[in-house]
């Protein structure tokens, strides 16, 4: 909480958006009540938002990294092959 309040002060935030955290919203509203230049706004999660378990997020992130590097390696191999073929045709 202190770190968040410090960030709000440091960046001179005029609006603080809180997404789906009722306790945090209430605490910030109370603490920042004395600051008239800071508005705390509570946003509700949409119906499609689902909190994912840490393990699921980790697997998803790792999968995306693997896909990215697989595509990168494939493109490097493809361009390398095209470069060699082009060089051979010139000779």
DSSP file (Angstrom, degrees, kcal/mol; ACC not computed):
  #  RESIDUE AA STRUCTURE BP1 BP2  ACC     N-H-->O    O-->H-N    N-H-->O    O-->H-N    TCO  KAPPA ALPHA  PHI   PSI    X-CA   Y-CA   Z-CA
    1    1 A X     >        0   0    0      0, 0.0     4,-2.5     0, 0.0     5,-0.2   0.000 360.0 360.0 360.0 -42.6    0.0    0.0    0.0
    2    2 A X  H  >  +     0   0    0      1,-0.2     4,-2.4     2,-0.2     5,-0.1   0.886 360.0  51.9 -63.1 -38.8    2.8    2.4    0.9
    3    3 A X  H  > S+     0   0    0      2,-0.2     4,-2.3     1,-0.2    -1,-0.2   0.903 110.1  48.8 -64.5 -41.4    4.5    1.7   -2.4
    4    4 A X  H  > S+     0   0    0      2,-0.2     4,-2.3     1,-0.2    -2,-0.2   0.916 111.8  48.4 -64.3 -44.1    1.3    2.5   -4.3
    5    5 A X  H  X S+     0   0    0     -4,-2.5     4,-2.2     1,-0.2    -2,-0.2   0.886 110.4  52.3 -63.7 -38.4    0.8    5.7   -2.4
    6    6 A X  H  X S+     0   0    0     -4,-2.4     4,-3.0     2,-0.2    -2,-0.2   0.916 109.4  49.1 -63.0 -43.0    4.4    6.7   -3.1
    7    7 A X  H  X S+     0   0    0     -4,-2.3     4,-2.5     2,-0.2     6,-0.2   0.897 108.9  52.8 -63.7 -40.6    3.8    6.1   -6.8
    8    8 A X  H  <>S+     0   0    0     -4,-2.3     5,-2.1     1,-0.2     4,-0.3   0.914 114.4  42.4 -61.0 -43.3    0.7    8.2   -6.8
    9    9 A X  H ><5S+     0   0    0     -4,-2.2     3,-0.9     3,-0.2    -2,-0.2   0.919 113.7  51.5 -68.2 -44.4    2.6   11.1   -5.2
   10   10 A X  H 3<5S+     0   0    0     -4,-3.0    -2,-0.2     1,-0.3    -1,-0.2   0.901 116.5  38.7 -62.0 -43.3    5.6   10.7   -7.4
   11   11 A X  T 3<5S-     0   0    0     -4,-2.5    -1,-0.3    -5,-0.2    -2,-0.2   0.408 104.2-128.2 -89.1   3.2    3.7   10.7  -10.6
   12   12 A X  T < 5 -     0   0    0     -3,-0.9    -3,-0.2    -4,-0.3    -4,-0.1   0.914  36.2-163.7  50.0  47.4    1.3   13.4   -9.4
   13   13 A X      < -     0   0    0     -5,-2.1    -1,-0.2    -6,-0.2     3,-0.1  -0.356  23.1-173.2 -64.9 136.6   -1.6   11.2  -10.4
   14   14 A X  S    S+     0   0    0      1,-0.3    25,-2.8    -3,-0.1     2,-0.4   0.619  75.2  37.2-102.4 -18.4   -5.0   12.9  -10.6
   15   15 A X  E     -a   39   0A   0     23,-0.2     2,-0.5    -7,-0.1    -1,-0.3  -0.999  62.6-166.8-136.0 133.2   -6.9    9.7  -11.2
   16   16 A X  E     -a   40   0A   0     23,-2.9    25,-3.1    -2,-0.4     2,-0.5  -0.981  11.6-156.3-119.5 119.5   -6.4    6.2   -9.7
   17   17 A X  E     -a   41   0A   0     -2,-0.5     2,-0.5    23,-0.2    25,-0.2  -0.836   5.4-166.4 -98.6 129.9   -8.3    3.3  -11.3
   18   18 A X  E     -a   42   0A   0     23,-2.9    25,-3.5    -2,-0.5     2,-0.7  -0.970   6.7-155.6-118.0 122.1   -8.9    0.2   -9.3
   19   19 A X  E     -a   43   0A   0     -2,-0.5    25,-0.2    23,-0.2    23,-0.1  -0.861  67.5 -31.4-105.8 108.3  -10.1   -2.9  -11.1
   20   20 A X  S    S+     0   0    0     23,-2.4     2,-0.5    -2,-0.7    -1,-0.2   0.702  99.4 117.8  66.3  24.0  -12.1   -5.4   -9.2
   21   21 A X     >  +     0   0    0     22,-0.2     4,-2.4     1,-0.2     5,-0.2  -0.807  34.2 177.1-125.1  89.8  -10.5   -4.9   -5.8
   22   22 A X  H  > S+     0   0    0     -2,-0.5     4,-2.4     1,-0.2     5,-0.2   0.901  80.9  48.0 -61.4 -45.1  -13.1   -3.6   -3.3
   23   23 A X  H  > S+     0   0    0      2,-0.2     4,-2.6     1,-0.2    -1,-0.2   0.922 112.8  48.2 -64.5 -43.8  -10.8   -3.5   -0.3
   24   24 A X  H  > S+     0   0    0      1,-0.2     4,-2.8     2,-0.2     5,-0.3   0.918 111.0  51.5 -62.7 -43.1   -8.1   -1.6   -2.1
   25   25 A X  H  X S+     0   0    0     -4,-2.4     4,-2.6     1,-0.2    -2,-0.2   0.933 111.6  46.9 -58.3 -47.2  -10.6    0.8   -3.5
   26   26 A X  H  X S+     0   0    0     -4,-2.4     4,-2.2     2,-0.2    -2,-0.2   0.914 113.8  47.4 -62.9 -43.8  -12.0    1.5    0.0
   27   27 A X  H  X S+     0   0    0     -4,-2.6     4,-2.8     2,-0.2     5,-0.2   0.926 114.2  46.2 -65.4 -44.5   -8.6    1.9    1.5
   28   28 A X  H  X S+     0   0    0     -4,-2.8     4,-2.9     1,-0.2    -2,-0.2   0.909 110.7  53.4 -64.6 -40.5   -7.3    4.3   -1.2
   29   29 A X  H  < S+     0   0    0     -4,-2.6     4,-0.3    -5,-0.3    -1,-0.2   0.917 113.1  44.0 -59.3 -43.5  -10.5    6.3   -1.0
   30   30 A X  H >< S+     0   0    0     -4,-2.2     3,-0.8    -5,-0.2     4,-0.3   0.935 116.9  44.3 -66.6 -47.0  -10.0    6.7    2.7
   31   31 A X  H >< S+     0   0    0     -4,-2.8     3,-0.6     1,-0.2    -2,-0.2   0.885 118.4  42.7 -67.8 -38.7   -6.3    7.5    2.5
   32   32 A X  G >< S+     0   0    0     -4,-2.9     3,-1.2    -5,-0.2     6,-0.3   0.346  83.0 101.0 -92.5   7.5   -6.6    9.9   -0.4
   33   33 A X  G <  S+     0   0    0     -3,-0.8    -1,-0.2    -4,-0.3    -2,-0.1   0.857  79.3  55.9 -58.1 -35.6   -9.7   11.7    0.9
   34   34 A X  G <  S+     0   0    0     -3,-0.6     2,-0.9    -4,-0.3    -1,-0.3   0.689  92.4  79.1 -73.7 -17.4   -7.6   14.6    2.1
   35   35 A X    X   -     0   0    0     -3,-1.2     3,-1.2     1,-0.2    -1,-0.1  -0.810  59.8-173.6 -94.8 107.0   -6.2   15.1   -1.4
   36   36 A X  T 3  S+     0   0    0     -2,-0.9    -1,-0.2     1,-0.2    -2,-0.1   0.701  80.1  61.1 -73.6 -18.5   -8.8   17.0   -3.4
   37   37 A X  T 3  S+     0   0    0      1,-0.0     2,-0.5   -24,-0.0    -1,-0.2   0.440  92.3  76.6 -89.7   1.9   -6.8   16.7   -6.7
   38   38 A X    <   -     0   0    0     -3,-1.2     2,-0.4    -6,-0.3   -23,-0.2  -0.953  60.9-165.8-118.4 122.5   -6.9   12.8   -6.7
   39   39 A X  E     -a   15   0A   0    -25,-2.8   -23,-2.9    -2,-0.5     2,-0.6  -0.893   8.0-152.5-104.4 134.0   -9.9   10.9   -7.7
   40   40 A X  E     -a   16   0A   0     -2,-0.4     2,-0.5   -25,-0.2   -23,-0.2  -0.930  15.8-170.0-106.1 123.0  -10.2    7.1   -7.0
   41   41 A X  E     -a   17   0A   0    -25,-3.1   -23,-2.9    -2,-0.6     2,-0.5  -0.946  13.0-145.4-119.9 131.0  -12.4    5.3   -9.4
   42   42 A X  E     -a   18   0A   0     -2,-0.5     2,-0.4   -25,-0.2   -23,-0.2  -0.829  14.9-166.7 -96.7 127.4  -13.6    1.7   -9.1
   43   43 A X  E     -a   19   0A   0    -25,-3.5   -23,-2.4    -2,-0.5     2,-0.3  -0.909  13.6-135.9-111.3 140.7  -14.0   -0.3  -12.3
   44   44 A X        -     0   0    0     -2,-0.4     2,-0.1   -25,-0.2   -25,-0.0  -0.719  23.2-111.8 -94.3 145.4  -15.8   -3.6  -12.4
   45   45 A X        -     0   0    0     -2,-0.3     2,-0.1     1,-0.1    -1,-0.1  -0.458  37.0-111.8 -68.6 145.1  -14.4   -6.6  -14.3
   46   46 A X    >   -     0   0    0     -2,-0.1     3,-1.7     1,-0.1    -1,-0.1  -0.365  30.4-104.4 -73.6 162.9  -16.4   -7.5  -17.3
   47   47 A X  T 3  S+     0   0    0      1,-0.3    -1,-0.1    -2,-0.1    -2,-0.1   0.750 118.5  57.3 -60.4 -26.0  -18.3  -10.8  -17.2
   48   48 A X  T 3  S+     0   0    0      2,-0.0     2,-0.4     0, 0.0    -1,-0.3   0.535  80.0 107.5 -84.7  -5.8  -15.8  -12.5  -19.5
   49   49 A X    <   -     0   0    0     -3,-1.7     2,-0.4     2,-0.0    -4,-0.0  -0.599  46.8-178.0 -78.9 126.5  -12.8  -11.8  -17.2
   50   50 A X        -     0   0    0     -2,-0.4     2,-0.4     0, 0.0    -2,-0.0  -0.989  26.6-127.1-127.1 130.0  -11.6  -14.9  -15.4
   51   51 A X        -     0   0    0     -2,-0.4     2,-0.3     1,-0.0    -2,-0.0  -0.614  29.6-146.9 -74.1 128.9   -8.7  -15.1  -12.9
   52   52 A X        -     0   0    0     -2,-0.4     2,-0.1     1,-0.1    -1,-0.0  -0.734  16.3-108.7-100.4 148.7   -6.2  -17.7  -14.0
   53   53 A X     >  -     0   0    0     -2,-0.3     4,-2.2     1,-0.1     3,-0.4  -0.383  31.0-113.5 -69.9 150.1   -4.2  -19.8  -11.7
   54   54 A X  H  > S+     0   0    0      1,-0.2     4,-2.4     2,-0.2     5,-0.2   0.870 116.3  53.3 -54.6 -41.8   -0.4  -19.0  -11.5
   55   55 A X  H  > S+     0   0    0      1,-0.2     4,-2.5     2,-0.2    -1,-0.2   0.879 107.9  50.5 -63.9 -38.8    0.5  -22.4  -13.1
   56   56 A X  H  > S+     0   0    0     -3,-0.4     4,-2.4     2,-0.2    -1,-0.2   0.912 110.9  48.7 -66.3 -42.5   -1.8  -21.8  -16.0
   57   57 A X  H  X S+     0   0    0     -4,-2.2     4,-2.6     2,-0.2    -2,-0.2   0.909 111.6  50.5 -62.3 -41.5   -0.3  -18.3  -16.6
   58   58 A X  H  X S+     0   0    0     -4,-2.4     4,-2.6    -5,-0.2    -2,-0.2   0.928 111.8  46.4 -63.0 -46.4    3.2  -19.8  -16.4
   59   59 A X  H  X S+     0   0    0     -4,-2.5     4,-2.4     2,-0.2    -1,-0.2   0.908 113.2  49.8 -63.2 -41.8    2.4  -22.6  -19.0
   60   60 A X  H  X S+     0   0    0     -4,-2.4     4,-2.3     2,-0.2    -2,-0.2   0.925 111.9  47.8 -63.3 -45.0    0.7  -20.1  -21.3
   61   61 A X  H  X S+     0   0    0     -4,-2.6     4,-2.1     1,-0.2    -2,-0.2   0.928 112.6  48.5 -62.0 -46.2    3.7  -17.7  -21.1
   62   62 A X  H  X S+     0   0    0     -4,-2.6     4,-2.5     1,-0.2    -1,-0.2   0.891 110.6  51.8 -62.3 -40.1    6.2  -20.5  -21.8
   63   63 A X  H  X S+     0   0    0     -4,-2.4     4,-2.6     1,-0.2    -1,-0.2   0.925 109.3  49.4 -62.2 -44.8    4.1  -21.8  -24.7
   64   64 A X  H  X S+     0   0    0     -4,-2.3     4,-2.3     1,-0.2    -1,-0.2   0.882 111.0  50.1 -63.3 -38.1    4.0  -18.3  -26.3
   65   65 A X  H  X S+     0   0    0     -4,-2.1     4,-2.5     2,-0.2     5,-0.2   0.923 110.9  49.1 -65.0 -44.2    7.8  -18.0  -25.9
   66   66 A X  H  X S+     0   0    0     -4,-2.5     4,-2.4     1,-0.2    -2,-0.2   0.917 111.7  48.8 -61.9 -43.1    8.4  -21.4  -27.5
   67   67 A X  H  X S+     0   0    0     -4,-2.6     4,-2.6     2,-0.2     5,-0.2   0.925 110.8  50.9 -62.4 -44.0    6.1  -20.5  -30.4
   68   68 A X  H  X S+     0   0    0     -4,-2.3     4,-2.3     1,-0.2    -2,-0.2   0.931 113.9  42.9 -60.6 -46.7    7.9  -17.2  -30.9
   69   69 A X  H  X S+     0   0    0     -4,-2.5     4,-2.7     2,-0.2    -1,-0.2   0.840 112.0  54.5 -71.8 -31.1   11.4  -18.8  -30.9
   70   70 A X  H  X S+     0   0    0     -4,-2.4     4,-2.3    -5,-0.2    -2,-0.2   0.929 111.3  44.9 -64.5 -44.4   10.2  -21.6  -33.1
   71   71 A X  H  X S+     0   0    0     -4,-2.6     4,-2.6     2,-0.2    -2,-0.2   0.906 113.2  51.1 -65.4 -41.3    8.9  -19.2  -35.7
   72   72 A X  H  X S+     0   0    0     -4,-2.3     4,-2.4    -5,-0.2    -2,-0.2   0.934 111.9  46.6 -61.4 -46.0   12.0  -17.1  -35.4
   73   73 A X  H  X S+     0   0    0     -4,-2.7     4,-2.4     1,-0.2    -1,-0.2   0.891 111.8  51.8 -63.8 -39.2   14.2  -20.2  -36.0
   74   74 A X  H  X S+     0   0    0     -4,-2.3     4,-2.5     2,-0.2    -2,-0.2   0.919 110.9  47.1 -62.8 -44.1   12.1  -21.2  -38.9
   75   75 A X  H  X S+     0   0    0     -4,-2.6     4,-2.8     2,-0.2     5,-0.3   0.898 111.4  51.0 -65.6 -40.2   12.4  -17.8  -40.5
   76   76 A X  H  X S+     0   0    0     -4,-2.4     4,-2.4     2,-0.2    -2,-0.2   0.927 112.2  47.1 -61.9 -44.6   16.1  -17.7  -40.0
   77   77 A X  H  X S+     0   0    0     -4,-2.4     4,-2.5     2,-0.2    -2,-0.2   0.913 112.8  49.7 -63.0 -42.6   16.4  -21.2  -41.6
   78   78 A X  H  X S+     0   0    0     -4,-2.5     4,-2.6     2,-0.2    -2,-0.2   0.940 113.6  43.9 -62.8 -49.0   14.2  -20.2  -44.5
   79   79 A X  H  X S+     0   0    0     -4,-2.8     4,-2.5     2,-0.2    -1,-0.2   0.872 112.7  53.3 -65.4 -36.3   16.1  -17.0  -45.2
   80   80 A X  H  X S+     0   0    0     -4,-2.4     4,-2.4    -5,-0.3    -1,-0.2   0.925 111.0  46.4 -62.1 -44.8   19.4  -18.8  -44.8
   81   81 A X  H  X S+     0   0    0     -4,-2.5     4,-2.7     1,-0.2    -2,-0.2   0.921 113.1  48.8 -64.1 -45.1   18.3  -21.4  -47.4
   82   82 A X  H  X S+     0   0    0     -4,-2.6     4,-2.6     2,-0.2    -2,-0.2   0.888 110.4  51.9 -62.2 -39.2   17.0  -18.7  -49.8
   83   83 A X  H  X S+     0   0    0     -4,-2.5     4,-2.4     2,-0.2    -2,-0.2   0.927 111.9  45.8 -62.7 -46.0   20.3  -16.8  -49.4
   84   84 A X  H  X S+     0   0    0     -4,-2.4     4,-2.5     2,-0.2    -2,-0.2   0.923 113.7  48.7 -64.2 -43.9   22.3  -20.0  -50.2
   85   85 A X  H  X S+     0   0    0     -4,-2.7     4,-1.9     1,-0.2    -2,-0.2   0.905 112.4  48.6 -62.8 -40.8   20.1  -20.9  -53.2
   86   86 A X  H  X S+     0   0    0     -4,-2.6     4,-1.6     2,-0.2    -1,-0.2   0.897 111.6  49.7 -65.1 -41.0   20.3  -17.3  -54.5
   87   87 A X  H  X S+     0   0    0     -4,-2.4     4,-1.3     1,-0.2    -2,-0.2   0.893 110.2  50.5 -65.0 -40.3   24.1  -17.4  -54.2
   88   88 A X  H  < S+     0   0    0     -4,-2.5    -1,-0.2     1,-0.2    -2,-0.2   0.867 108.0  53.2 -67.4 -36.2   24.4  -20.7  -56.0
   89   89 A X  H  < S+     0   0    0     -4,-1.9    -1,-0.2     1,-0.2    -2,-0.2   0.846 106.0  53.3 -67.9 -33.2   22.2  -19.4  -58.8
   90   90 A X  H  <        0   0    0     -4,-1.6    -1,-0.2     1,-0.2    -2,-0.2   0.817 360.0 360.0 -70.4 -30.5   24.5  -16.4  -59.3
   91   91 A X     <        0   0    0     -4,-1.3    -1,-0.2    -5,-0.1    -2,-0.2   0.462 360.0 360.0 -84.3 360.0   27.6  -18.6  -59.6
